[in-house]
Amino acid sequence: MALTTQAAGPVGLPAGSAPQPTRRRRLGLPPMTAKLATGLIISGAIVLFGLLGPFVVQDPARVDDIGLTGPSGAHLMGTTQTGQDVLAQLAYATRGSLTIGAIVGVLTLLLSGFFGVVGAYAGGWVDEFFSLCTNIMLVIPGLPLVIVISSYVPDKSLWLVALVLSLTGWAGSARVLRGYTLSLRNRDYVLASRVAGEKRWRILAVEILPNLIPLLASQVVFAVIFAILGEAGLAYLGLGASGSISWGTMLYYAQNGLALRLGAWWWFVPPGLLLALFGAALSLINFSIDEIINPKLRNQTRSARRGWVMSRKQLETAKEATL
Amino acid sequence: MTTLTAEHLVKNYHLRRGLRGGTLRAVDDVSFTLEPGRTVALVGQSGSGKSTIAKLLLQLERPTAGRILVDGKPVQRRGGGLRRYRRTVQMVFQDPFASLNPYHTVEHHLERPIRLHHPKLASDEVHRRVLHLLERVRLTPAENVAARRPHQLSGGQRQRVAIARALAPGPGVLIADEPVSMLDVSIRLGVLNLLATLQREEDLGLLYITHDLATARHFADEILVMYRGRIVERGDADEVILRPQHEYTKTLAAAAPNPERRLSELRGG
């Protein structure tokens, strides 16, 4: 039984050739692709409009006796049946919809993180109980419950609508997070930090959570889309928050004001278009995040793949090295 | 100087098959002693309970019966006693691709155990120790390697980082669970020689878990052969390999590639 021997000399790394880890890699930001750039530009523009728009437009509630008029110098996007400025309404509606989206995004993150990640990491009966809660919330049909709750409470604030939407929306992401955490908690590097003597909460916060960031980010983006669309649906049914204005309430009033039959496209197209554009932009961002989690989704272009081929000079040196 | 003793260790796993439950005895009445400066090889096929013994020794699993003693005293399972134990017994994992967190740099992996076990050290002293550890496992330039993340290193380099991490608390006993089985054949010996050198330098007690008889004989002083949770044969390394007593050890020794026997067979046939 002979052993082949080899020099066990130092395994040196060629000095200077190493790419220094950059801040960007460490944070795990997705590479800037056309998809991501498009999504960021569209959603950024809409967010800016929602933030700054209300400061420059007219009063959205002011009623004028000019009635339903098309776009003109005085009203850039025309007016509604009661003579309200559509642009002003759109700016406030954008702010309202985005607020709902943001609140629901944060609440969903907290709820799904707590029930999914903490449950899976703790294991045992805690996991069983949390998983039971998740499953119950998962099988409760969302929209009917939202309708029941919304119609039961007479005076609904924006917060209540957001709360209802996040209560019905967190369970799906909690399940996804639970599955991923279950696989992470038994990885060798988690065992290794237990062997090193790390405290349990620190293992969760420092070793496991960073590896969940892409997944959490994609779940939050998904929750925001879900919330904005859900709120639009509720408002369109007339069950939105009272006293607030969103894309959904604009569509609701346009529908009530027979905008479609009167051909008043400037009334219903802007909110509908913004709704669709924002959803699409967030989805594009989500696809880019998904590509970090699952590299198989990345599609290399032909030119990128050509870059992998060795140059003629590299081939020659490689050949010489093997001779 | 630490002596780690396992006394009559038993580990049962409960299996759930629908409503019927079963018991799997993964480790059955195993006793051995790890002494400073000695290497004990634990040999056996997959599923024979080798890794379960590693988990029991590292307090990642609770033994069903039996005791683990450090210098004659039973191990405490929580609090300061457990922390002292973690400083004494460390482990090198099998798969260097899974045992390093992809999110963190090499420096983080080495810094945490140092900080945990020496909480009063200043930051630059910790950094100096990290670099020293990297140099000891022959990863140079250390400054450069420390800033890298695991995916920028090869399998052999990662395993060296894992060895450095295990050495960081300054342990007396090292458990190496198939440390080279996931590595390329050409670099295995380098990593094993490194382990042997470090063991001599630190006077470590080393438990070398493997299924490779050749390296077990080469590096170990004593070999324990495990089969279905039991230790079926134990003794001096050469003795066990050259004069196997148990049927399973004989099969194992016969299964190892032996060029001389093969050549004589070819000539004869």
Interface residues (C-beta under 8 A of the other chain):
Chain A: M1 A2 L3 T4 T5 Q6 A8 G9 P10 V11 G12 L13 A15 A18 P19 Q20 P21 R25 R26 G28 R187 D188 Y189 L191 A192 S193 R194 V195 A196 G197 E198 E207 P210 N211
Chain B: L58 L60 L82 R83 R86 R87 Q90 M91 F93 Q94 D95 A98 S99 L100 N101 P102 Y103 H104 T105 R112 P113 L116 H117 R138 L139 T140 P141 N144 V145 A147 R148 R149 Q152 G156 Q157 R160 A162 R165 A168 P169 S186 L189 G190 N193 L194 L213 A214 T215 R217 H218 I241 A256 N258 P259
